[in-house]
Amino acid sequence: MPAVNVTDLDGRQLNLGALQGEPVLVNLWATWCAPCVKEMPLLDELAAEYDGRMRVVTVSQDMGSEEKVAEFFARNDFAYLESWRDPDAELGFALGDVMLPTTVLYDASGREIWRVQGDLDWSGEEARAAIDAALGG
């Protein structure tokens, strides 16, 4: 997993490379990306379902002001998703040729298991089966 720092709307920093010990699903999204916006409530439900077994980290790729991200999170009452931001797109560059949304599953030691480019129905059986297989159960 890339050792990239992301920041939330409260100014807290998180080094993604330090998230070891549990599997992590990292989703790159933006407020202007319709498929990304559609996925966010599904990712929040996924985070609830896998709480304690896998962490879901959504990272906004919106450039510039944090206002749009703040407004988006204010409009949506996410129970599990946090407002991580990467306004300089360092994570996108570290992951290589990405389009939005891009979602990457890392195992507990930070190795990439699989990656999805484009939106996915995270509530569907296909997504759950792929996650369960990757998590070993």
C-alpha positions in Angstrom: 0.0 0.0 0.0 1.4 3.4 -0.9 2.8 5.4 2.1 0.7 8.5 1.2 -0.6 10.9 3.7 -4.3 11.9 3.4 -6.1 14.5 5.5 -9.7 14.7 6.7 -11.9 17.7 7.0 -10.8 18.2 10.7 -7.1 18.3 9.7 -6.2 14.8 11.0 -3.6 13.0 8.9 -3.5 9.3 8.1 -0.5 7.6 6.5 -2.1 4.8 4.4 1.2 2.8 4.5 0.7 2.5 8.2 -2.6 0.7 7.9 -1.4 -2.8 8.5 -2.8 -5.5 10.6 -6.2 -5.7 8.9 -7.3 -5.7 5.2 -8.1 -2.3 3.8 -10.4 -1.4 0.9 -9.2 2.0 -0.5 -11.6 3.9 -2.8 -10.5 6.9 -4.9 -13.5 9.1 -5.7 -14.5 12.8 -6.4 -17.6 14.8 -5.9 -17.9 15.6 -9.7 -17.7 11.8 -10.6 -21.3 10.5 -10.8 -20.4 6.8 -10.5 -18.3 7.7 -7.5 -21.1 9.5 -5.8 -23.4 6.6 -6.5 -21.0 4.2 -4.8 -20.5 6.1 -1.6 -23.7 5.0 0.3 -22.9 1.4 -0.8 -19.4 1.7 0.5 -20.7 3.0 3.8 -23.0 -0.1 4.1 -20.0 -2.3 3.1 -17.9 -0.7 5.8 -20.7 -1.4 8.4 -21.0 -5.0 7.3 -17.3 -5.7 7.4 -16.5 -3.6 10.5 -13.8 -5.3 12.5 -12.7 -7.5 9.6 -11.8 -4.9 6.9 -11.4 -1.1 6.9 -13.0 1.0 4.1 -11.1 4.2 3.4 -12.6 6.5 0.8 -10.2 9.2 -0.5 -11.5 12.3 -2.4 -9.4 13.3 -5.4 -11.2 16.7 -5.6 -8.6 19.4 -6.2 -8.5 22.7 -4.5 -11.0 23.8 -1.8 -12.3 21.2 0.6 -15.8 22.9 0.5 -17.3 20.5 -2.0 -16.2 17.5 0.0 -17.5 19.1 3.2 -20.9 19.8 1.6 -21.1 16.2 0.2 -20.4 14.7 3.7 -22.9 17.2 5.3 -25.6 16.1 2.8 -24.9 12.4 3.4 -25.1 10.9 6.8 -22.4 8.3 6.5 -22.0 6.1 9.6 -18.6 4.6 8.7 -16.9 6.6 5.9 -14.5 9.4 6.9 -13.8 12.5 4.8 -10.2 11.7 3.7 -8.8 14.0 1.1 -5.9 13.8 -1.3 -6.1 17.2 -3.1 -2.7 16.8 -4.8 -3.7 13.4 -6.2 -0.5 11.8 -4.7 -2.4 8.5 -4.1 -3.7 8.4 -7.7 -0.2 8.9 -9.0 1.2 6.2 -6.6 -1.4 3.7 -7.8 -0.5 4.3 -11.4 -3.0 4.8 -14.3 -6.3 5.2 -12.5 -9.7 6.4 -13.5 -12.4 7.4 -11.0 -13.7 5.5 -9.2 -10.8 3.1 -8.5 -11.0 0.7 -5.6 -8.1 -1.4 -4.3 -8.2 -4.2 -1.7 -5.1 -4.7 0.3 -4.4 -7.6 2.6 -3.4 -7.2 6.3 0.2 -6.8 5.3 -0.4 -4.1 2.8 -0.2 -6.1 -0.4 -2.6 -5.4 -3.2 -5.1 -8.3 -3.7 -7.2 -6.8 -6.5 -8.4 -3.6 -8.1 -11.6 -2.4 -9.6 -11.7 0.5 -12.0 -15.1 2.0 -12.6 -18.1 1.6 -10.3 -19.3 -1.6 -8.8 -22.5 -2.6 -7.0 -20.9 -3.1 -3.6 -24.1 -4.4 -2.3 -24.2 -7.2 -4.8 -23.3 -10.9 -4.4 -20.3 -10.6 -6.8 -18.6 -7.9 -4.8 -19.3 -9.7 -1.4 -18.0 -13.0 -2.8 -14.8 -11.4 -4.1 -14.2 -9.7 -0.8 -15.0 -12.8 1.2 -12.6 -14.9 -0.9 -9.8 -12.3 -0.5 -10.4 -12.2 3.2 -10.3 -16.0 3.4 -13.8 -16.6 4.4 
